[in-house]
Structures are given as structure tokens and as C-alpha cells.
Amino acid sequence: MGKVQEKEVQERVLKREVLKKVIVNNKYMKKEWYLSKTLWVNVIAIVAIIIQSYTSFIIDPATQASILVLINIILRAVTGEEVTFGGRTIKERLSK
């Protein structure tokens, strides 16, 4: 087997391993909304904005937005679970 074919096989194996981690019993892994890191980062951002309105310490809005976007991109990259509300995802709720 050539090096190119070995690399392709390794990539396929890696993809399968990723899918095994994401899919459990033919269902995507799910978590309740209050376990979402993305949600809590955004709640903290809202609280920080409110605190800024009461104090003289104000960060430039463009800087705040850039930081928040970067954090959300990183969280999105490491997140593989769907958020649920009462055990059902938004997609499941909308489909019924």
C-alpha cells in the first residue's frame, strides 16, 4: 500500500472514531440547555455589558464583539452535542 492510500485509510478510521463519539445508540449525543458552555459565555457577556453601564470601566464595543465572536467560534469547534429543552431538541420540537 502506498503512502497516499495509508493516509486515506487513516483518515477514514479517524472519521469513524469521531462518529462513534458523536453517535450513541444511533442517536446524537444531547445535553440539557443549562450544561451549554456557549449559553453561559453569552450570559456572562450580557452581565458584563450591564455592569459596564453602571461603572466607568467600558471596553470598546468592537473589541467586546470581537472577543465574544472568537470565544463562540472556539466553543462551536469543540462542541458536538445538541442542546435539549426538557429532553427534546429544537428540531424535534418544531417537527411535531
C-alpha positions in Angstrom: 0.0 0.0 0.0 1.3 3.4 -0.9 1.7 6.4 1.5 -1.3 8.1 -0.1 -3.5 5.1 0.4 -2.3 4.7 4.0 -3.2 8.3 4.7 -6.7 7.8 3.2 -7.2 4.8 5.4 -6.1 6.6 8.5 -8.4 9.5 7.7 -11.4 7.1 7.3 -10.6 5.4 10.6 -10.3 8.8 12.3 -13.7 9.8 10.8 -15.3 6.6 12.1 -13.8 7.2 15.6 -15.3 10.7 15.6 -18.7 9.4 14.5 -18.6 6.8 17.3 -18.0 9.6 19.8 -20.9 11.7 18.5 -23.4 8.9 17.9 -24.6 6.7 20.8 -27.2 4.1 20.1 -28.0 5.7 16.7 -28.9 9.0 18.4 -26.7 12.1 18.6 -25.5 12.9 22.0 -27.6 15.5 23.7 -27.3 17.7 26.7 -29.7 19.9 28.7 -29.6 23.6 27.9 -28.1 24.6 31.3 -25.0 22.5 30.5 -24.2 24.6 27.4 -20.9 26.4 27.7 -21.9 28.7 24.8 -25.1 29.7 26.6 -23.2 30.6 29.8 -20.5 32.5 28.0 -23.1 34.7 26.4 -25.0 35.1 29.7 -21.7 36.3 31.2 -21.2 38.7 28.3 -24.6 40.2 28.9 -23.9 40.6 32.6 -20.6 42.3 31.7 -22.3 44.7 29.4 -24.8 45.6 32.1 -22.1 46.1 34.7 -20.3 48.4 32.3 -23.3 50.6 32.1 -23.1 51.2 35.9 -19.4 51.7 36.1 -16.9 53.9 34.4 -14.9 50.9 33.1 -16.1 50.5 29.5 -14.5 48.2 26.8 -14.8 49.4 23.2 -17.9 47.7 21.7 -16.0 46.4 18.7 -13.4 44.8 21.0 -16.2 43.2 23.1 -17.9 41.8 19.9 -14.6 40.5 18.6 -13.8 38.7 21.8 -17.2 37.2 22.1 -17.2 36.1 18.4 -13.8 34.4 18.9 -14.9 32.6 22.1 -18.1 31.4 20.4 -16.2 30.1 17.4 -13.8 28.2 19.6 -16.8 26.7 21.6 -18.5 25.8 18.4 -15.4 24.0 17.2 -15.2 21.8 20.3 -18.9 21.2 20.8 -20.5 18.1 19.3 -23.7 17.8 21.3 -27.1 19.2 20.6 -28.8 21.2 23.3 -32.1 20.0 24.6 -35.0 21.6 26.4 -36.8 19.0 28.5 -35.1 16.2 26.7 -36.1 17.3 23.2 -34.0 19.3 20.7 -35.4 22.4 19.0 -35.6 20.4 15.7 -37.7 17.7 17.5 -40.0 20.3 19.0 -40.5 22.1 15.7 -41.2 18.8 13.8 -44.2 18.0 15.9 
